[in-house]
């Protein structure tokens, strides 16, 4: 059986401690890279969602513009029809009443 001197034991402990510190630093670096990558992936997903929402909002805005134009056109058309109908009733009524005297 071999006995280790205090110097050999201290040297072995120092080497093991140094290797452990290096492993811890490497693991911390890898964890930081993984966290940065995960944050970047979340940002990409959010950017895609924002782009999708923006595109959808633009589509709805265009459709709303078309609907507003159609609504204004229909309103003007209804006003013209009512005006013509009112004139027809008024003139017709005048002719009927005036024609019976």
C-alpha positions in Angstrom: 0.0 0.0 0.0 1.3 3.4 -1.0 1.0 6.4 1.3 0.7 9.8 -0.2 2.7 12.7 1.1 0.9 15.9 2.2 2.4 17.7 -0.9 1.1 15.0 -3.3 -2.4 15.2 -1.7 -2.4 19.0 -1.8 -1.2 18.9 -5.5 -3.9 16.3 -6.3 -6.6 18.5 -4.6 -5.4 21.6 -6.5 -5.5 19.8 -9.8 -9.0 18.4 -9.1 -10.2 21.8 -8.0 -8.8 23.5 -11.1 -10.5 20.9 -13.3 -13.8 21.4 -11.5 -13.5 25.2 -11.8 -12.8 24.9 -15.6 -15.8 22.5 -15.9 -18.0 25.0 -14.0 -16.9 27.9 -16.2 -17.5 25.9 -19.4 -21.0 24.8 -18.2 -21.8 28.5 -17.3 -20.7 29.6 -20.7 -22.8 26.9 -22.4 -25.8 27.9 -20.2 -25.4 31.5 -21.2 -25.2 30.6 -24.9 -28.3 28.4 -24.5 -30.2 31.2 -22.7 -29.2 33.7 -25.4 -30.3 31.3 -28.2 -33.6 30.7 -26.4 -34.2 34.5 -26.1 -33.4 34.9 -29.8 -35.8 32.1 -30.8 -38.6 33.8 -28.7 -37.9 37.1 -30.4 -38.1 35.4 -33.9 -41.4 33.9 -33.0 -42.7 37.2 -31.7 -41.5 39.0 -34.8 -43.4 36.5 -36.9 -46.6 37.1 -34.9 -46.2 40.9 -35.1 -45.7 40.6 -38.9 -48.8 38.3 -39.2 -50.9 40.8 -37.1 -49.7 43.7 -39.1 -50.6 42.0 -42.4 -54.0 41.0 -41.0 -54.6 44.6 -39.8 -53.7 46.0 -43.2 -56.1 43.5 -44.9 -58.9 44.6 -42.6 -58.1 48.3 -43.2 -58.3 47.8 -47.0 -61.6 45.9 -46.6 -63.0 48.6 -44.4 -62.0 51.3 -46.9 -63.8 49.4 -49.7 -66.9 49.0 -47.4 -66.9 52.7 -46.6 -66.8 53.6 -50.3 -69.6 51.2 -51.0 -71.6 52.6 -48.1 -71.2 56.2 -49.3 -72.2 55.2 -52.8 -75.3 53.3 -51.5 -76.2 56.3 -49.3 -76.0 58.7 -52.2 -77.9 56.4 -54.5 -80.7 56.0 -51.8 -80.9 59.8 -51.4 -81.2 60.3 -55.2 -83.9 57.7 -55.4 -85.8 59.3 -52.5 -85.5 62.7 -54.1 -86.8 61.5 -57.5 -89.6 59.6 -55.8 -90.6 62.6 -53.7 -90.6 64.8 -56.8 -92.7 62.2 -58.7 -95.2 62.1 -55.8 -95.3 65.8 -55.5 -95.7 66.6 -59.2 -98.1 63.7 -59.6 -100.2 64.9 -56.7 -100.2 68.5 -58.0 -101.3 67.4 -61.4 -104.0 65.2 -60.0 -105.3 67.8 -57.7 -104.9 70.7 -60.1 -106.3 68.6 -63.0 -109.6 67.9 -61.1 -110.5 71.6 -60.6 
